[in-house]
Amino acid sequence: MAQSVIFEAPGKAVLVERELPSPGPGQVRVKVDVSLVSAGTERSLLMKAPAYPITPGYSLVGRVTEVGPHVPRLSVGDRVIAHVAHASETVCDHRFVLPIDEAVKAEDAAFFAIGAVALYTFRLARLRMGDPMLIIGQGLIGLVATQIARMSGAAPLTVVDTDEKRLELAGRFGADRGFLAQHEQALRAWLQTMPGGGPAATLELAGVGSAVDLAMDVTRRRGRVVAGSMSPMGHNVNVYGRGWLAGVELVGAYFNSRPWRLETTETTSPLDWPIRTIDGGHYQESETDTSAGDIELFNRLLSLGRFDLQPIIGESVQAKDAAALFNRLPDSKSLGHLIYWN
């Protein structure tokens, strides 16, 4: 029997057991070691999901234990990450499963989805080395984005949050200045000292609609605002206000708004006549990024030791305490949590 978490109703999480089928065509079975709870996103779903029941989660680490027909590149015993819901064991589409290096700690590898979202949000900012950047929100994604911005040359790098401890972490990860959200006047005064009178790009990662308004107001002329968080209640933005007058771009950054992965059909060389079509595998080049491609990039950076992730972890629990962990989320200020399943 496999265990999994279900949000039955607003504010109510339960741990359930269920039988899993054998993998069908294109599917694999994964025995899960650990999964990451993204407190902000999953708290939002716990309290106000589009419908209930719902199975939360999207970031786990384990090993392949069974492979169905027509599954390329994966074998029994492979250590993998999977973009699927919290569970002790899962049968899922092989395209959501990617191999990882044995040397990477499971607790770090579990950040793959968070890391890839941060990478995508940062990509959309189109920052040049030396450009000033503002990141609003220092939750899980925000703290990873701060590390990416630092290694990419944002200067200065300014961050905002409601929590002093998160700002301290951001400083440890490379932020040049940090401001509490309630100190907006001081923040605005600091941003006006930047070249062009504000950040070249602002990442909104707070999950609060008013943060988009602030971003549109302080980003410099012809700059770019990337809305990278999720706000279930929605928010109306005045597109004909200061942003319109200053030519500020507002870009949505839903992670899977681009293709998950691209498969190619190539042709043989003209020296190998007649020309025929062949399966070219995954399409990877600099102009076209994909969700799976950003996950693979984050994993490469992780294996090279580019990220410091463990200080972001709050509470770690065993599977039997998973439901209780979720039921505490509405009153918790922790960033990320780990569930150990096996």
N, C-alpha and C positions, 0 to 999 in steps of 0.2 A: 504493500500500500504506500502511495505517495502522499506526503503532506503538502498543503498549500494554504495560503492566506486568502480570505475573501472578505471584502467590505460588504456586509449584508444590508446596512442601512446607514444613514448619516451618523458618524461617530461610533460605529460599531464594527469591529473587526473580529473574525473568528478563524480558528485553525481547523481545517477539515482534512479528512483522509479520503482518497479515491483510488480506484484501480486505473492503471494506465494501459492503453492498448499497445500492441507491438507497433513499431514504426512502419508506416506505409511508404509508398513511393515518395522519394524526396525528403524523408524524415529521418531523424536520429533520436535516440534516447540518451539523455545526459543525467548522470548522477551528480548532484550539486553539492559543492563544498561550502560555499558562502555566497550570500547575495547582499547587495548594498541597498539600503533604504535612503532615498533622497527625501529628506524630511519636508522640504518646502512643497515639492510637487505632490507627494503622497499625502501630506496633511490636507492639501486642497481637495484631492479626490476623496479622502475620507469624509470630509465635511460637506462637500457639494460636488458630487459626480453627476454627469449627464443622466445616468440611470444606475440602479442597483438591482442585483448584486454586481460587483466588479472585482476582477482579480488584479491587484496592484503589482508594480515592480517591472523592471526592464533591464536588470544588470546583475548577472550571476556568473559564477566561475565553477567549473566542474570537469568531469571526464566523460567522454563518449563510451557508453556501454553496449550499444546496439545500433546498427546501421541498416536502414531500409534500402530497397532497390533504387537505383538511379541517383546515388549520392556520390558526387565526385569530391576528391580532395580530403575526405574525412574518414578515419578508421577507428575501430574499437581501441580504446586506450589513450586516444588523443586528449591532451589537456586543452580545454577550450573556454571561451566566454560565450554567453548566449544572451541575446536581447529579448528575453521573455520574462514572464511573471515569477514572483517568489515561489519556490517549491523545493522540496527535497529531491525530487526527480521529475523530469519533464520529457515529453515527446513533442518535438517541434520541427518546423521547417528548417532544413539544413542551411538555408541561406541566412538565417539569423544566428548562425553558429560560426565562430572563427577560432582557429588555433592560436595558442599563445605560447610564449617561451616558458620552459620549465623553471627558469631561474627567477621569474617575476613572482613576487609574493602574491598569494591569492587576495589578501586584503587590499593591495594596490591595484591588481588587475580588475577587481570589482568596480573600480571607478571608470571603466572604459566608456560607458554611455555618457556620464557626466563630463568626462574629458573631451569626448568627441563633440558634444554640444558646445562646450566652451571654445573649442577650435573653430567650429563653424561660425559661431557668433563673432569671434575675432576676425575670421576671414572676411566676413561681410563688412567690417569696418574699413577695409582697404587702407589700413594704416601704413604710412611710410616711416622708416627708421628716423627717430628724432621728433616725430609728431607728438604733441601732447594728447593724452587720452584721459577720459573720465569713465570710471566703472561705478554704476549705482547699484548697490547690493553686493554683499560679501557673504552669501550663502555658499553652498557647495560649488555651484557653477561659477559664481563670482570669484571665489578664492583660487580656483584653477585658472580662470581667465586672467587673473592678476599675474599669475606665474607665467602664462603665455605672453602677456603684454610686456612683462619685464624682459623675457628672453628675446623678444622681437624688437626691442629698442624704443618703446614708448617713453617720451621724455618731455615734461615730467608725467608721471603716472599718479593720478589722483583717484581715491576711492571714497565711497560714502556708504554708511550703514547706520542702523539704529543701535548697534551693540558695540560697546567699547572693546570687548575681548576679540571680536571679529576684526576690528580695525587693527588691533595689535598683531593678530595673525597676518593680516594683509601687509603690514610693515615688514614682518619677518620674511614674507614671500616676495618683497621687492617694491611695494608701493612707496612713492616718495612722500605723499601727504595723505592723511586720512581725516575725514570729517564726520561727526555725528550728524544724522539727518536733520536734527532740530537746529543745527548751527548753519542754516542756509545762507544767512547774510555773510558770514565769514567765508563760506564756500564760494559764493559769487564773487566776493572781493578777490580771493585767490585766483580764480579762473580768469578774471579780467586782466591779470598780469601776464598771461600766456601770449605767445606770438599769435596775432590775429584776434586777440581778445577772448579766447576760449579754447576748449579742446577741439582738435580736428575731428575727433570721433568720440561718441559716448555710447557705452553699452548699458542698456537698461536690463538689469538682472534681479530686480527687487520684487517682482510679482505684484507691484502696486501701480495702478493706472496713473496716479499723480506723478510718478517718477518719469513717465514719458513726457509729461508737460514740462517738468523741470529740465529734462534733457533737451527738448526742442528750444527752450528759452536760453540755455547757456552755451550750447554748441556754436562754434564760430561760423561766420559766413561761409557758405558753400560746404559746410561740414556734413557729417553723417551720423544719424542716430539709429542704433540697431536695437529693436525691441526683441529681447531674447528670452524673456520669462513667460510664464503662463498665468493669466489672470482670468479665472473662470467666470467672474462677474462682468468681464468686458470693460471697456473704457472708450469714451468718445474723445477724439483729439481734434482740436481746431487747426485744420490744415491750412487755413487762410490767415493765421496769425503771424507771429514773428518768424516762424519757420518758413512760411511762403515768401515773406519779404526778404529774408536773408538767404533764400535758396538752400535751406537745410533739408537733406534727404531723410526720410523715415523709412526704414527697411524692416520687414517682418522676418523673423529668424526661426520659424518652426523647423526643427531638425530634419524632418522627413518631407519637407516641401520640395526637395530635389530627389533624384533617383536614389534608391537604396544601393543599387549596383548596376553597372552597365556591362552587358555581354556583347561581344562583337562578332561580326561575320567579316572575315578578311578574304583576300584573294591571293592566289599563288603568284609567284614571280612570273613576269613575261618571258623569262628564260626557261620556264617550266611549262611549255605549251602542251595542250590548250589551257588557258587560264581557268581555274576552278575556285569555288568558294570553300573556305575552311572555317572551323570554329576557332576564333581568335582568343577566347577566354575573356578575362576581365579587362575592361578598357581603363587605362590609367594614364593621364597626362595632365599637364599643369593647368589647362584651361577648363577642365571639367572635373569638379570634385563631386564625390558621392558620400552618402552617409557611412557606408561600410569602409570607404577609403579613409575617412577621417578617424574611424575607430582604429584602423590599421596604423595610421600615422601616430595616434596617441599611444598605441602599444609600443611602437618603435621608440618614441621619445621616453616612454616609461622604462623600457629595457636599458636605455642609455643613462638612466638616473637623473633625468631632467626635472622631475617633479618631487615635491615633498608633500605627501598626502596623509600620512598617519596623524598629524596634529589636528586634522579636520574631523576625525572620527570621534563621535560622542560615546554612545553606549553600544556594547556588543552583547548579544544574547544567544542562547541555544534555541533550537526550533520550538521547543515546548513553550517558550515565553514570547514567541513572535507576536501573537495576537495582543498580549498585554502591552508589548512595546508600542504597537500601533494605537492602541486605545489611550496611551499617554501622550501621543503626539500633539493633540490640540493645546496642551499646556506646557509643551517642551520648547526650549530655545536651542536645543542641540541641532547640529548641522546634518551629520550623517550617522547612520547606524549600520551595524553588520549583524546578519543572522547566520549562524553556523548550523548547517542542516545535517551534515554527516561527519 
